[in-house]
């Protein structure tokens, strides 16, 4: 396991049949509330594309009021400039971006590890990634740094004895 800043690269043959490196990192997510009308989301995405900003993950949720747009991009500063120029209010939050195997139970396994350590998932969104057999999950937790540590420890030593031996909160 190699730690570079808040980025963890993990080599674990038991997690992947291809024995590939998995990537987990803390990233900045942008949240904006948009008026739910045609063209509003397209304008933001087009403006980001003009600035050569890639959208790495996106979630849009309808609400009784404005829709909630959450996304992670390749360039936070350029994203903030685009949104400001468009008059769109936003907030920035730290979330975990985790590359997972695209197989039954992979997400459940990661969430179980966090539940065992009493880390709550406030919200999440997951999609398949461009690399074959992988998915990218964005997790907003009550403690992203601790969650990253738990997930990296669990993937680095899956056969190690369970951390605290506590029963997960969801099992009580």
C-alpha positions as CSV (number, residue, x, y, z in Angstrom):
1,X,0.0,0.0,0.0
2,X,1.3,3.4,-1.0
3,X,0.0,6.7,0.4
4,X,0.4,9.8,-1.7
5,X,-1.3,12.8,0.0
6,X,-4.9,11.7,0.6
7,X,-4.8,9.1,-2.3
8,X,-4.4,5.5,-1.5
9,X,-3.3,2.9,-4.1
10,X,-3.9,-0.6,-2.9
11,X,-2.7,-3.9,-4.4
12,X,-4.8,-6.8,-3.3
13,X,-5.2,-10.0,-5.3
14,X,-8.2,-11.1,-3.1
15,X,-10.3,-8.1,-4.2
16,X,-9.8,-8.5,-7.9
17,X,-9.3,-11.5,-10.1
18,X,-6.9,-9.4,-12.1
19,X,-4.9,-8.3,-9.1
20,X,-5.1,-4.6,-10.1
21,X,-4.5,-1.5,-8.0
22,X,-7.6,0.0,-6.5
23,X,-7.9,3.7,-5.9
24,X,-9.5,5.5,-3.1
25,X,-9.1,9.2,-2.5
26,X,-10.7,12.2,-0.8
27,X,-12.0,14.5,-3.5
28,X,-14.0,17.8,-3.5
29,X,-17.6,17.5,-4.5
30,X,-19.6,20.5,-5.8
31,X,-23.3,20.8,-4.8
32,X,-25.6,23.3,-6.5
33,X,-29.3,23.8,-6.5
34,X,-30.8,24.3,-9.9
35,X,-34.1,25.4,-11.1
36,X,-35.7,22.4,-12.7
37,X,-36.2,23.6,-16.3
38,X,-34.9,22.5,-19.7
39,X,-31.3,23.7,-20.5
40,X,-30.2,24.6,-17.0
41,X,-28.0,21.4,-16.5
42,X,-26.9,21.5,-20.2
43,X,-25.6,25.0,-19.8
44,X,-23.4,24.0,-16.8
45,X,-22.1,20.9,-18.5
46,X,-21.4,22.8,-21.8
47,X,-19.6,25.6,-19.9
48,X,-17.4,23.0,-18.1
49,X,-16.6,21.3,-21.4
50,X,-15.6,24.6,-22.9
51,X,-13.1,25.0,-20.1
52,X,-11.8,21.4,-20.6
53,X,-13.2,20.3,-17.2
54,X,-14.1,16.6,-17.1
55,X,-17.0,15.5,-14.9
56,X,-15.8,12.4,-13.1
57,X,-19.1,11.7,-11.3
58,X,-22.5,13.3,-11.2
59,X,-25.8,12.9,-9.4
60,X,-29.0,14.9,-10.0
61,X,-31.9,14.6,-7.7
62,X,-35.4,16.1,-8.0
63,X,-36.8,17.7,-4.9
64,X,-40.0,19.7,-4.1
65,X,-37.9,22.9,-4.7
66,X,-34.8,23.2,-6.9
67,X,-33.1,20.1,-8.0
68,X,-29.8,19.1,-6.3
69,X,-26.8,18.7,-8.5
70,X,-23.8,17.0,-7.0
71,X,-20.6,16.3,-9.0
72,X,-16.9,15.8,-8.9
73,X,-14.7,17.3,-11.6
74,X,-11.1,17.1,-12.8
75,X,-10.5,20.8,-11.9
76,X,-12.1,22.4,-8.9
77,X,-10.9,25.9,-9.4
78,X,-12.1,26.0,-13.0
79,X,-15.4,24.5,-11.9
80,X,-15.9,27.3,-9.3
81,X,-15.1,29.9,-11.9
82,X,-17.7,28.5,-14.3
83,X,-20.4,28.3,-11.7
84,X,-19.7,31.8,-10.5
85,X,-19.8,33.2,-14.0
86,X,-23.2,31.5,-14.5
87,X,-24.5,32.9,-11.3
88,X,-24.9,29.5,-9.7
89,X,-24.5,29.2,-6.0
90,X,-22.6,26.2,-4.8
91,X,-20.9,24.6,-1.8
92,X,-17.8,22.3,-1.7
93,X,-17.7,19.2,0.4
94,X,-15.1,16.5,0.9
95,X,-16.2,13.0,-0.2
96,X,-14.5,9.7,-0.9
97,X,-14.1,8.5,-4.4
98,X,-13.6,4.7,-4.3
99,X,-12.9,2.4,-7.2
100,X,-14.7,-0.8,-6.6
101,X,-15.0,-4.1,-8.4
102,X,-18.1,-4.1,-10.5
103,X,-19.5,-7.3,-9.0
104,X,-22.2,-8.4,-6.7
105,X,-21.5,-7.5,-3.0
106,X,-18.5,-5.1,-3.6
107,X,-20.4,-2.0,-2.5
108,X,-22.0,-3.9,0.4
109,X,-18.6,-5.1,1.6
110,X,-17.2,-1.5,1.7
111,X,-20.3,-0.3,3.5
112,X,-20.2,-3.1,6.1
113,X,-16.6,-2.1,7.0
114,X,-17.7,1.5,7.6
115,X,-20.8,0.4,9.6
116,X,-18.6,-1.8,11.8
117,X,-16.7,1.4,12.8
118,X,-19.8,3.5,13.2
119,X,-19.2,5.6,10.1
120,X,-22.5,6.8,8.6
121,X,-23.1,7.2,4.9
122,X,-25.1,10.4,4.4
123,X,-25.4,9.8,0.7
124,X,-23.7,7.9,-2.1
125,X,-23.8,7.5,-5.8
126,X,-22.1,4.8,-7.9
127,X,-21.5,4.2,-11.6
128,X,-19.5,1.9,-13.7
129,X,-16.1,3.2,-14.7
130,X,-14.4,3.2,-18.1
131,X,-11.9,0.6,-16.9
132,X,-13.4,-2.9,-17.4
133,X,-14.9,-4.5,-14.4
134,X,-14.7,-1.5,-12.1
135,X,-17.2,1.0,-10.6
136,X,-16.6,4.4,-9.1
137,X,-18.4,5.2,-5.9
138,X,-18.8,8.6,-4.3
139,X,-19.5,8.4,-0.6
140,X,-20.3,11.3,1.7
141,X,-19.6,10.2,5.2
142,X,-19.7,11.7,8.7
143,X,-15.8,11.4,8.8
144,X,-14.2,11.1,5.3
145,X,-10.6,10.8,6.6
146,X,-11.4,8.0,9.0
147,X,-13.6,6.3,6.4
148,X,-10.7,6.4,3.9
149,X,-8.4,4.9,6.5
150,X,-10.9,2.1,7.4
151,X,-11.4,1.2,3.7
152,X,-7.8,1.3,2.9
153,X,-6.9,-0.9,6.0
154,X,-9.6,-3.4,5.2
155,X,-8.5,-3.8,1.6
156,X,-4.8,-3.9,2.5
157,X,-5.4,-6.7,5.1
158,X,-8.7,-8.5,4.4
159,X,-7.8,-11.5,6.4
160,X,-6.8,-9.5,9.5
161,X,-8.9,-9.8,12.6
162,X,-11.8,-7.4,12.5
163,X,-11.0,-3.9,13.9
164,X,-12.9,-3.4,17.1
165,X,-15.0,-6.5,17.3
166,X,-18.1,-4.2,17.8
167,X,-21.4,-5.1,16.3
168,X,-22.4,-2.7,13.5
169,X,-25.0,-0.2,14.5
170,X,-27.4,-1.4,11.7
171,X,-27.3,-4.9,13.3
172,X,-28.6,-3.7,16.7
